[in-house]
Amino acid sequence: MSRVCQITGKKAQRGNKVSHSNIKTKREFHPNLHTKKFYVPELDDYVVLKVSAKGMRHINKKGVWKSIIEAYEKGILK
């Protein structure tokens, strides 16, 4: 899974780069992804996830184990 957040499912979006003269050319907006290692007390082990900044905020709020379970249920994480 490259350039896809494993918690929120965010991926690249397409849009236009607009110059000063208003000429539009296609470009991609990539999510703010980081490869992070999280400790999961329920497994007593570390898990490496590629998560966006919003995904890290989600993990801080709900906990890593609950976030992983929700991602599985939504079909984001396989």
Backbone as JSON Lines, residues from 0, in Angstrom:
{"i":0,"aa":"M","n":[0.84,-1.18,0.0],"ca":[0.0,0.0,0.0],"c":[0.89,1.24,0.0]}
{"i":1,"aa":"S","n":[1.05,1.84,-1.12],"ca":[1.87,3.03,-1.18],"c":[1.0,4.27,-1.25]}
{"i":2,"aa":"R","n":[1.41,5.28,-0.52],"ca":[0.73,6.58,-0.49],"c":[-0.74,6.49,-0.12]}
{"i":3,"aa":"V","n":[-1.07,5.56,0.8],"ca":[-2.42,5.44,1.32],"c":[-2.31,5.29,2.83]}
{"i":4,"aa":"C","n":[-3.07,6.1,3.56],"ca":[-3.08,6.01,5.01],"c":[-3.8,4.73,5.41]}
{"i":5,"aa":"Q","n":[-3.18,3.94,6.29],"ca":[-3.76,2.66,6.69],"c":[-4.83,2.81,7.76]}
{"i":6,"aa":"I","n":[-5.02,3.99,8.31],"ca":[-6.05,4.21,9.32],"c":[-7.25,4.94,8.72]}
{"i":7,"aa":"T","n":[-7.01,6.02,8.0],"ca":[-8.13,6.82,7.47],"c":[-8.46,6.49,6.03]}
{"i":8,"aa":"G","n":[-7.54,5.87,5.29],"ca":[-7.78,5.55,3.88],"c":[-7.51,6.71,2.94]}
{"i":9,"aa":"K","n":[-6.91,7.78,3.44],"ca":[-6.61,8.93,2.57],"c":[-5.62,8.51,1.5]}
{"i":10,"aa":"K","n":[-5.83,9.0,0.27],"ca":[-4.9,8.74,-0.83],"c":[-4.79,9.99,-1.68]}
{"i":11,"aa":"A","n":[-3.98,9.92,-2.72],"ca":[-3.71,11.09,-3.55],"c":[-4.98,11.56,-4.25]}
{"i":12,"aa":"Q","n":[-5.13,12.89,-4.32],"ca":[-6.22,13.51,-5.05],"c":[-5.66,14.25,-6.25]}
{"i":13,"aa":"R","n":[-6.47,14.38,-7.3],"ca":[-6.04,15.1,-8.49],"c":[-6.67,16.48,-8.51]}
{"i":14,"aa":"G","n":[-5.91,17.42,-9.06],"ca":[-6.41,18.78,-9.16],"c":[-5.6,19.55,-10.18]}
{"i":15,"aa":"N","n":[-5.71,20.85,-10.13],"ca":[-5.01,21.72,-11.08],"c":[-3.98,22.57,-10.37]}
{"i":16,"aa":"K","n":[-2.83,22.72,-11.03],"ca":[-1.87,23.73,-10.61],"c":[-2.21,24.97,-11.42]}
{"i":17,"aa":"V","n":[-2.43,26.09,-10.77],"ca":[-2.85,27.31,-11.45],"c":[-1.71,28.32,-11.38]}
{"i":18,"aa":"S","n":[-1.24,28.74,-12.55],"ca":[-0.14,29.69,-12.61],"c":[-0.66,31.12,-12.41]}
{"i":19,"aa":"H","n":[0.27,32.05,-12.38],"ca":[-0.09,33.46,-12.22],"c":[-0.96,33.94,-13.4]}
{"i":20,"aa":"S","n":[-0.7,33.38,-14.58],"ca":[-1.49,33.77,-15.76],"c":[-2.76,32.93,-15.91]}
{"i":21,"aa":"N","n":[-3.1,32.17,-14.83],"ca":[-4.33,31.37,-14.76],"c":[-4.33,30.19,-15.72]}
{"i":22,"aa":"I","n":[-3.16,29.69,-16.11],"ca":[-3.06,28.48,-16.92],"c":[-3.13,27.28,-15.97]}
{"i":23,"aa":"K","n":[-3.99,26.33,-16.29],"ca":[-4.21,25.18,-15.41],"c":[-3.55,23.93,-15.99]}
{"i":24,"aa":"T","n":[-2.75,23.27,-15.17],"ca":[-2.14,21.99,-15.54],"c":[-2.44,21.0,-14.43]}
{"i":25,"aa":"K","n":[-2.56,19.73,-14.79],"ca":[-2.92,18.69,-13.83],"c":[-1.77,18.42,-12.86]}
{"i":26,"aa":"R","n":[-2.13,18.11,-11.6],"ca":[-1.15,17.74,-10.59],"c":[-1.82,16.84,-9.57]}
{"i":27,"aa":"E","n":[-1.03,16.27,-8.66],"ca":[-1.56,15.42,-7.6],"c":[-1.27,16.03,-6.24]}
{"i":28,"aa":"F","n":[-2.23,15.92,-5.34],"ca":[-2.06,16.32,-3.95],"c":[-1.89,15.04,-3.14]}
{"i":29,"aa":"H","n":[-0.73,14.85,-2.52],"ca":[-0.45,13.64,-1.75],"c":[-0.75,13.88,-0.27]}
{"i":30,"aa":"P","n":[-1.24,12.85,0.43],"ca":[-1.48,13.01,1.87],"c":[-0.17,13.09,2.64]}
{"i":31,"aa":"N","n":[-0.24,13.64,3.84],"ca":[0.92,13.84,4.69],"c":[1.2,12.53,5.44]}
{"i":32,"aa":"L","n":[1.89,11.58,4.78],"ca":[2.1,10.25,5.33],"c":[3.42,10.13,6.07]}
{"i":33,"aa":"H","n":[3.4,9.32,7.14],"ca":[4.59,9.01,7.92],"c":[4.55,7.53,8.27]}
{"i":34,"aa":"T","n":[5.7,6.88,8.24],"ca":[5.8,5.5,8.69],"c":[6.14,5.54,10.18]}
{"i":35,"aa":"K","n":[5.23,5.04,11.02],"ca":[5.38,5.11,12.47],"c":[5.25,3.73,13.08]}
{"i":36,"aa":"K","n":[5.95,3.53,14.18],"ca":[5.87,2.29,14.93],"c":[5.06,2.58,16.2]}
{"i":37,"aa":"F","n":[3.98,1.82,16.39],"ca":[3.11,2.0,17.55],"c":[3.16,0.75,18.42]}
{"i":38,"aa":"Y","n":[3.16,0.95,19.74],"ca":[3.09,-0.17,20.67],"c":[1.63,-0.49,20.95]}
{"i":39,"aa":"V","n":[1.28,-1.78,20.79],"ca":[-0.09,-2.22,21.03],"c":[-0.08,-3.09,22.29]}
{"i":40,"aa":"P","n":[-0.59,-2.58,23.42],"ca":[-0.56,-3.36,24.66],"c":[-1.36,-4.66,24.59]}
{"i":41,"aa":"E","n":[-2.45,-4.66,23.8],"ca":[-3.27,-5.87,23.68],"c":[-2.49,-7.02,23.04]}
{"i":42,"aa":"L","n":[-1.57,-6.69,22.13],"ca":[-0.75,-7.71,21.47],"c":[0.62,-7.86,22.14]}
{"i":43,"aa":"D","n":[0.96,-6.9,23.01],"ca":[2.28,-6.83,23.64],"c":[3.38,-6.84,22.58]}
{"i":44,"aa":"D","n":[3.17,-6.05,21.53],"ca":[4.11,-6.0,20.42],"c":[3.97,-4.65,19.71]}
{"i":45,"aa":"Y","n":[4.93,-4.37,18.84],"ca":[4.9,-3.15,18.05],"c":[4.29,-3.42,16.68]}
{"i":46,"aa":"V","n":[3.61,-2.41,16.13],"ca":[3.01,-2.49,14.81],"c":[3.49,-1.29,14.01]}
{"i":47,"aa":"V","n":[3.94,-1.52,12.78],"ca":[4.4,-0.44,11.91],"c":[3.26,-0.09,10.96]}
{"i":48,"aa":"L","n":[2.85,1.17,10.97],"ca":[1.76,1.64,10.12],"c":[2.21,2.85,9.32]}
{"i":49,"aa":"K","n":[1.69,2.98,8.12],"ca":[1.89,4.19,7.32],"c":[0.63,5.03,7.49]}
{"i":50,"aa":"V","n":[0.76,6.11,8.29],"ca":[-0.41,6.89,8.67],"c":[-0.22,8.36,8.3]}
{"i":51,"aa":"S","n":[-1.35,9.02,8.05],"ca":[-1.33,10.46,7.79],"c":[-1.34,11.2,9.12]}
{"i":52,"aa":"A","n":[-1.19,12.51,9.06],"ca":[-1.23,13.32,10.27],"c":[-2.59,13.21,10.94]}
{"i":53,"aa":"K","n":[-3.66,13.18,10.15],"ca":[-4.99,13.01,10.71],"c":[-5.16,11.62,11.33]}
{"i":54,"aa":"G","n":[-4.53,10.61,10.71],"ca":[-4.56,9.26,11.27],"c":[-3.88,9.19,12.62]}
{"i":55,"aa":"M","n":[-2.77,9.92,12.79],"ca":[-2.09,9.96,14.09],"c":[-2.95,10.63,15.15]}
{"i":56,"aa":"R","n":[-3.67,11.68,14.76],"ca":[-4.59,12.33,15.7],"c":[-5.71,11.38,16.09]}
{"i":57,"aa":"H","n":[-6.18,10.58,15.15],"ca":[-7.23,9.6,15.41],"c":[-6.72,8.54,16.39]}
{"i":58,"aa":"I","n":[-5.47,8.11,16.2],"ca":[-4.87,7.11,17.1],"c":[-4.67,7.7,18.5]}
{"i":59,"aa":"N","n":[-4.25,8.96,18.58],"ca":[-4.07,9.6,19.89],"c":[-5.4,9.72,20.63]}
{"i":60,"aa":"K","n":[-6.48,9.92,19.9],"ca":[-7.78,10.1,20.53],"c":[-8.4,8.77,20.96]}
{"i":61,"aa":"K","n":[-8.4,7.78,20.07],"ca":[-9.13,6.54,20.33],"c":[-8.25,5.38,20.76]}
{"i":62,"aa":"G","n":[-6.94,5.47,20.53],"ca":[-6.05,4.36,20.86],"c":[-5.72,3.57,19.6]}
{"i":63,"aa":"V","n":[-4.54,2.97,19.6],"ca":[-4.06,2.3,18.39],"c":[-4.86,1.03,18.1]}
{"i":64,"aa":"W","n":[-5.19,0.25,19.13],"ca":[-5.89,-1.01,18.88],"c":[-7.29,-0.77,18.33]}
{"i":65,"aa":"K","n":[-8.02,0.19,18.91],"ca":[-9.37,0.49,18.44],"c":[-9.33,1.08,17.03]}
{"i":66,"aa":"S","n":[-8.31,1.89,16.73],"ca":[-8.17,2.46,15.39],"c":[-7.91,1.38,14.35]}
{"i":67,"aa":"I","n":[-7.08,0.39,14.71],"ca":[-6.8,-0.72,13.78],"c":[-8.05,-1.54,13.54]}
{"i":68,"aa":"I","n":[-8.82,-1.81,14.6],"ca":[-10.06,-2.59,14.46],"c":[-11.05,-1.85,13.56]}
{"i":69,"aa":"E","n":[-11.2,-0.52,13.76],"ca":[-12.12,0.26,12.92],"c":[-11.67,0.27,11.47]}
{"i":70,"aa":"A","n":[-10.36,0.33,11.22],"ca":[-9.85,0.31,9.85],"c":[-10.15,-1.04,9.19]}
{"i":71,"aa":"Y","n":[-10.04,-2.14,9.94],"ca":[-10.39,-3.46,9.41],"c":[-11.86,-3.54,9.06]}
{"i":72,"aa":"E","n":[-12.71,-3.03,9.96],"ca":[-14.16,-3.08,9.73],"c":[-14.58,-2.27,8.53]}
{"i":73,"aa":"K","n":[-13.91,-1.13,8.29],"ca":[-14.22,-0.3,7.12],"c":[-13.61,-0.84,5.84]}
{"i":74,"aa":"G","n":[-12.71,-1.81,5.95],"ca":[-12.08,-2.39,4.77],"c":[-10.85,-1.63,4.29]}
{"i":75,"aa":"I","n":[-10.35,-0.69,5.1],"ca":[-9.19,0.08,4.73],"c":[-7.92,-0.73,4.93]}
{"i":76,"aa":"L","n":[-7.84,-1.38,6.08],"ca":[-6.68,-2.19,6.47],"c":[-7.02,-3.65,6.25]}
{"i":77,"aa":"K","n":[-6.15,-4.36,5.57],"ca":[-6.45,-5.77,5.28],"c":[-5.48,-6.69,5.97]}
